Amino acid sequence: MNVSIVTYQTKIQDLLRLFDCILGDELIEKVFIIDNSPTDELKYKIHKLSPKLTYIFGHGNIGYGGAHNIAIRKSLSYGVDYHVVLNPDIYFGKDVLAELKSFMDREGDVGAVMPKIIYPDGEIQFLCKCMPRPLDLFGRRFIKNKNWVEKNNYRYELRKSGYDKLLNVPCLSGCFMFLKVDALKDVGLFDEKIFMYLEDYDLYRRLHQKYKTIYYPFVTVIHEHAKESYKNKKLLKAHIKSSIYYFNKWGWFFDRKRKKFNKIILKEIGYI
């Protein structure tokens, strides 16, 4: 398998911590660092760490999905079975990739898998979701009624599941994506018209229409998720722009496939 990590002025401490999790793993052939930063100073901090590392720079800030696509296309040509997309602010134990690979090897109809994701304090991150409706994305940002937001999030984030069982979830997170290369050849890569945010939702949607996209709670990854778009107006604008593009592509209020797949997962966890 190959791994890709997209960086933009990323803290070197975060990368080194992640490297401790992956560079010694014999299952990994290549680790691609695709640097969207304005300078290549990161290159001189990491280039001697491991022969597995390939540093890619000079393409400009082309966004999250577009940068990962550079590495994924290499995986498609190298003939590996799996490609793993990782955020630089995560870390995990040595058994995680091996167990996920074993699961994927056994399950031929799975296109992607995501493990349990937690905060450093052990709290679960609710990253299993229904396919989003406009109300799910815009409502949680702009509706001031906290009771309504919490009630809607309980449904949207599939909290009734308990996050303790294997589930075929239509929408997962891009912070850790264990992807089957043959499935990517089938459905395509990240949509590069999405600069940042919802590129993962878009790819998972295309995968889920043909394959299972599995939440696997039996291994755990720690994610120092900062929700930057809640603090930064520029990132909030990017999030809104991506949301508008996503709904223009898939449908705002009349989306039969969204309705179908959401009904299946909500019924499975006993919400309806």
PyMOL commands that set and color helices and strands:
alter all, ss='L'
color gray80, all
select helices_A, chain A and resi 12-22+43-46+64-78+96-106+134-142+146-156+159-161+181-187+199-208+228-230+233-250+256-268
alter helices_A, ss='H'
color red, helices_A
select strands_A, chain A and resi 2-7+30-35+53-56+82-86+90-92+110-118+167-168+176-180+212-223
alter strands_A, ss='S'
color yellow, strands_A
deselect
rebuild
show_as cartoon
